[in-house]
């Protein structure tokens, strides 16, 4: 497997390749390829099937696709990224091992989907690279290095940890950078095909905001508070003449004088008093009885204040409110620029979808059936073991 080819699955693993993943529809597309461009693709990017040491391979635009690459391609499954061969194993085809044709028939759509994506990637990259012309590697290297630094920031800037994460996926830093260079070229190519005289209108921005606000701009309600729970049933008071409410009053006064970090110590002094720390936040609807009453009580005080003697059937609750954030959406005016960027990306995606459909239609795909058969034979053999 060539080095350059081994990196293309990175777009799935890292989720950077967002051409077909944005959840925004209904945006206008860009200019399509000219007839001359499509003719050039059809003539120069023929797909050839040939023999290799490991069996059959496909040659597309000068790049080689092997069966191992297809079977080990990373695909998404239930929020995980796994090799294609593992995804097919999860179909539960073990009972069909005695019937090879039935097994291959059920696995074929998965292999074909991955293969078509690989072919499209190569053809699209070849066109983008041809249009860029000249020696663009130096400029691309700088931008790609910047993207790697962004990736490393997800590991708090620890490049060693970032490289280790890539290694666990069978990749390395150079592979990430090479993939980023491909993606940058393709994105620039798609942008160049969009009409320059078609700005995003205000109406489009508003409609786009309404479509995407649940996915991108929702603000979840959150309560942050510290709580002392006086459980009347389990409470043990040294002085039999002291009522639970008197102890609650005492705790209230002590909480007002004590730093937040000491609330737990106040509870430890009294068996039957429990400290609950929700300083990191909790969704109001997740609070169950008897704590659901705190949602209403939080509306009566300001953050930083303490609400005492919140009585339920068997509890007296004393709450210090830290934050009472209401649910809703980020206002349109605040995210308008972000909406515009997403709409522009959606236009690129629409163009690329139509582009890939046309590429695959124009390219000679007759050889791919034999290659898919070869991949399925190899997959069946591996599963049989």
C-alpha positions in Angstrom: 0.0 0.0 0.0 1.5 3.4 -0.9 2.0 6.0 1.8 -0.1 8.6 0.1 -3.0 6.2 -0.3 -2.9 4.9 3.3 -3.9 8.4 4.6 -7.2 8.9 2.8 -9.3 7.2 5.6 -8.2 10.0 7.9 -11.2 12.1 6.7 -13.5 9.6 8.5 -11.3 9.0 11.5 -10.9 12.6 12.5 -14.2 14.0 11.1 -12.5 16.9 9.3 -13.8 15.8 5.9 -17.2 17.4 6.3 -18.3 17.6 2.6 -21.2 15.2 3.0 -21.8 15.5 6.8 -23.3 19.0 7.3 -26.9 18.8 8.4 -27.9 21.9 6.4 -30.0 21.4 3.3 -31.8 23.5 0.7 -28.9 25.9 -0.2 -28.2 26.8 -3.8 -25.5 24.9 -5.7 -22.6 26.3 -7.7 -21.5 26.1 -11.3 -21.0 22.6 -12.5 -18.1 21.2 -14.5 -17.9 22.2 -18.1 -18.2 19.6 -20.8 -14.5 20.0 -21.6 -13.5 19.4 -18.0 -15.7 16.2 -17.8 -14.3 15.0 -21.0 -10.8 15.4 -19.7 -11.7 13.4 -16.6 -13.2 10.6 -18.6 -10.1 10.5 -20.8 -7.3 10.8 -18.3 -8.7 9.2 -15.2 -9.6 5.8 -16.5 -9.9 3.0 -13.9 -7.7 0.0 -14.6 -7.7 -3.4 -13.0 -4.3 -5.0 -12.8 -2.4 -7.9 -11.1 -0.2 -7.3 -8.1 1.8 -9.4 -5.7 -1.2 -9.4 -3.3 -3.8 -10.1 -6.0 -5.9 -7.6 -8.0 -5.6 -3.9 -7.5 -7.3 -0.8 -9.1 -5.2 2.0 -10.6 -7.1 5.3 -10.5 -5.5 8.5 -11.6 -2.1 7.0 -10.9 -3.0 6.0 -7.4 -3.4 2.3 -6.3 -6.3 0.9 -4.4 -5.7 -2.5 -2.8 -8.2 -4.9 -1.3 -6.5 -4.6 2.1 -7.0 -0.8 2.0 -10.7 -1.2 1.3 -11.3 -3.8 4.0 -9.4 -1.8 6.5 -11.0 1.5 5.6 -12.4 3.3 8.6 -16.2 3.7 8.7 -18.6 5.2 11.2 -20.8 2.9 13.2 -22.8 4.0 16.3 -20.5 7.0 17.0 -17.4 4.8 16.6 -14.8 4.5 13.9 -14.0 0.9 13.0 -12.5 -1.0 10.0 -14.9 -2.0 7.3 -14.3 -5.7 7.8 -15.3 -5.3 11.5 -18.4 -3.4 10.4 -19.4 -6.3 8.1 -18.8 -8.8 10.9 -21.4 -6.9 13.0 -24.0 -7.7 10.4 -24.1 -11.2 11.9 -23.5 -13.1 8.7 -21.8 -16.1 10.5 -24.8 -18.3 9.8 -24.3 -17.7 6.1 -20.7 -19.0 6.0 -22.0 -22.2 4.4 -23.4 -20.2 1.6 -20.6 -18.0 0.2 -22.8 -16.3 -2.4 -25.4 -15.3 0.2 -22.7 -14.0 2.4 -21.1 -11.9 -0.4 -24.4 -10.6 -1.6 -25.1 -9.1 1.9 -21.6 -7.7 2.3 -21.3 -6.3 -1.2 -23.1 -2.9 -0.7 -20.7 -2.0 2.1 -17.6 -2.7 0.0 -19.0 -0.9 -3.0 -19.8 2.2 -1.0 -16.3 2.5 0.4 -14.8 1.8 -3.0 -16.8 4.5 -4.7 -15.8 7.0 -2.0 -12.1 6.1 -2.6 -12.5 6.5 -6.3 -14.3 9.8 -6.0 -11.7 11.1 -3.6 -8.9 10.4 -6.0 -10.6 11.8 -9.1 -11.6 15.0 -7.2 -8.1 15.4 -5.8 -6.6 14.9 -9.2 -8.7 17.7 -10.7 -8.0 20.0 -7.7 -4.3 19.4 -8.0 -4.3 20.0 -11.7 -6.2 23.3 -11.3 -3.8 24.5 -8.6 -0.8 23.9 -10.9 2.8 24.7 -10.2 4.5 23.9 -6.9 1.9 24.5 -4.2 3.4 22.1 -1.7 5.3 24.7 0.3 2.2 26.8 0.9 0.1 23.7 1.6 2.7 22.4 4.1 2.4 25.6 6.2 -1.4 25.5 6.3 -1.4 21.7 7.0 1.1 22.1 9.8 -1.3 24.7 11.3 -4.1 22.2 11.1 -2.0 19.6 13.0 -1.3 22.2 15.7 -5.1 22.7 16.0 -5.5 18.9 16.3 -2.8 18.8 19.0 -4.7 21.4 21.0 -7.4 18.8 21.6 -4.7 17.1 23.6 -3.9 20.4 25.4 -1.1 21.0 22.9 0.8 17.8 23.7 2.0 16.8 20.3 3.4 13.5 21.6 -0.1 12.5 22.8 -1.6 13.7 19.5 0.8 11.6 17.5 0.2 8.6 19.8 -3.6 8.9 19.1 -2.8 8.9 15.4 -0.5 5.9 15.8 -3.3 3.9 17.5 -5.3 4.4 14.3 -2.4 3.3 12.1 -1.4 6.8 11.1 1.3 9.3 11.9 2.0 13.1 11.8 3.2 13.1 8.2 0.1 11.2 7.2 -2.2 13.7 8.9 -0.4 16.6 7.2 -0.6 14.9 3.7 -4.3 14.3 4.2 -4.9 17.9 5.2 -3.1 19.1 2.1 -5.5 17.0 0.0 -8.5 18.4 1.8 -7.3 22.0 1.5 -6.8 21.6 -2.3 -10.2 20.0 -2.8 -12.0 22.6 -0.7 -10.3 25.4 -2.6 -11.3 23.7 -5.9 -15.0 23.5 -4.7 -14.9 27.1 -3.7 -13.6 28.1 -7.1 -16.6 26.4 -8.8 -19.1 28.4 -6.8 -20.6 31.5 -8.4 -18.9 34.6 -7.0 -21.9 36.9 -7.6 -24.3 34.9 -5.4 -24.0 36.3 -1.9 -25.9 34.8 1.0 -29.1 36.8 1.4 -30.6 37.8 4.7 -33.6 35.6 4.0 -31.2 32.6 3.6 -29.4 33.5 6.8 -32.7 33.5 8.8 -34.0 30.3 7.2 -30.6 28.6 7.8 -30.6 29.7 11.4 -34.0 28.2 11.9 -32.9 24.9 10.4 -29.7 24.5 12.3 -30.4 26.2 15.6 -31.3 22.9 17.3 -28.1 21.2 16.2 -25.7 24.1 16.6 -27.1 27.0 18.7 -29.2 25.4 21.4 -28.5 26.5 25.0 -29.4 23.8 27.5 -31.0 24.9 30.8 -28.6 24.3 33.8 -28.7 24.7 37.5 -25.5 24.9 39.5 -25.9 24.8 43.3 -24.5 23.4 46.6 -27.0 21.7 48.9 -27.3 20.5 52.5 -30.1 17.9 52.8 -31.4 17.5 56.3 -33.1 14.1 56.2 -35.6 14.2 59.1 -36.1 10.5 59.3 -32.3 9.7 59.5 -31.4 12.8 61.5 -29.7 12.3 64.8 -29.6 15.3 67.1 -27.5 15.3 70.3 -30.0 17.6 72.0 -33.5 15.9 72.1 -35.1 19.3 72.6 -33.8 20.7 69.4 -36.2 20.4 66.4 -34.9 19.6 62.9 -36.0 23.1 61.8 -33.7 24.7 64.5 -30.8 22.7 63.2 -31.6 23.8 59.7 -31.6 27.4 60.8 -28.2 26.9 62.4 -26.8 25.3 59.3 -28.2 28.2 57.2 -26.3 30.7 59.3 -23.1 28.6 59.2 -23.3 28.4 55.4 -23.6 32.1 55.1 -20.4 32.5 57.0 -18.4 29.6 55.5 -16.6 29.3 52.2 -18.2 26.9 49.7 -15.4 24.4 50.2 -16.5 23.9 53.8 -20.1 22.9 53.2 -19.2 19.3 53.2 -17.6 19.6 56.6 -20.8 21.2 58.0 -22.8 18.1 56.9 -20.2 15.7 58.4 -20.9 17.2 61.9 -24.5 16.0 61.9 -25.5 12.4 61.1 -28.5 12.5 58.8 -27.3 15.7 57.0 -25.9 15.2 53.5 -23.9 17.4 51.2 -24.8 17.4 47.5 -22.4 19.2 45.1 -23.9 20.2 41.8 -21.4 23.0 41.1 -20.7 21.6 37.7 -24.3 21.9 36.7 -27.3 19.7 36.3 -30.3 19.9 33.9 -33.4 21.0 35.8 -35.6 18.3 34.3 -33.3 15.6 35.6 -33.9 16.5 39.2 -36.3 14.0 40.8 -38.4 14.2 44.0 -37.7 15.7 46.5 -35.1 17.8 44.7 -37.3 18.9 41.8 -38.7 21.6 44.1 -35.3 23.3 43.8 -36.1 24.4 40.3 -38.9 26.7 41.5 -36.9 27.9 44.5 -34.0 28.8 42.2 -36.2 31.3 40.5 -36.8 33.2 43.8 -33.2 34.0 44.6 -30.2 35.4 42.8 -27.0 33.5 42.2 -24.7 33.6 45.2 -27.7 33.7 47.7 -28.8 30.9 50.0 -32.4 29.5 50.2 -33.1 27.9 53.5 -35.9 25.8 55.0 -37.1 24.4 51.7 -39.4 21.8 53.2 -40.5 18.5 51.7 -42.3 15.5 53.3 -39.1 14.2 55.0 -36.4 16.7 54.1 -35.3 20.2 54.8 -33.2 21.5 52.0 -30.7 24.4 52.2 -29.4 25.5 48.8 -26.8 28.0 47.7 -27.5 28.9 44.1 -24.5 29.3 41.9 -26.2 29.7 38.5 -29.7 29.5 37.1 -29.3 29.3 33.3 -32.5 29.1 31.3 -32.7 27.1 28.1 -33.1 28.6 24.7 -31.0 29.5 21.7 -28.0 31.8 20.9 -29.6 34.9 19.3 -29.4 35.2 15.5 -27.4 38.4 15.7 -24.7 36.7 17.7 -24.2 33.7 15.3 -25.0 35.3 12.0 -21.5 35.0 10.7 -21.3 31.4 11.7 -24.6 30.7 9.9 -23.2 32.3 6.8 -20.1 30.1 6.9 -22.2 27.0 7.3 -24.4 28.0 4.3 -21.4 28.5 2.1 -20.0 25.1 3.2 -23.4 23.6 2.4 -23.2 25.1 -1.1 -19.8 23.5 -1.5 -21.2 20.2 -0.3 -24.1 20.3 -2.8 -21.7 21.0 -5.6 -19.4 18.2 -4.5 -22.3 15.7 -4.2 -23.3 16.5 -7.8 -19.7 16.6 -8.9 -19.0 13.1 -7.5 -22.1 11.7 -9.0 -21.0 13.0 -12.4 -17.4 11.8 -11.9 -18.5 8.3 -11.2 -20.9 8.3 -14.1 -18.2 9.5 -16.5 -15.4 7.3 -15.2 -15.1 3.8 -16.6 -16.4 1.7 -13.7 -16.7 -1.7 -15.5 -13.5 -2.9 -13.9 -14.7 -2.2 -10.3 -17.1 -5.2 -10.3 -14.2 -7.6 -10.6 -12.3 -5.8 -7.9 -15.3 -5.9 -5.6 -15.6 -9.6 -6.2 -11.9 -10.0 -5.3 -12.4 -8.0 -2.1 -15.4 -10.1 -1.1 -13.6 -13.4 -1.8 -10.8 -12.2 0.5 -13.2 -11.0 3.1 -15.1 -14.4 3.0 -11.8 -16.2 3.4 -10.8 -14.1 6.4 -14.2 -14.6 8.0 -14.1 -18.4 7.4 -10.9 -18.6 9.4 
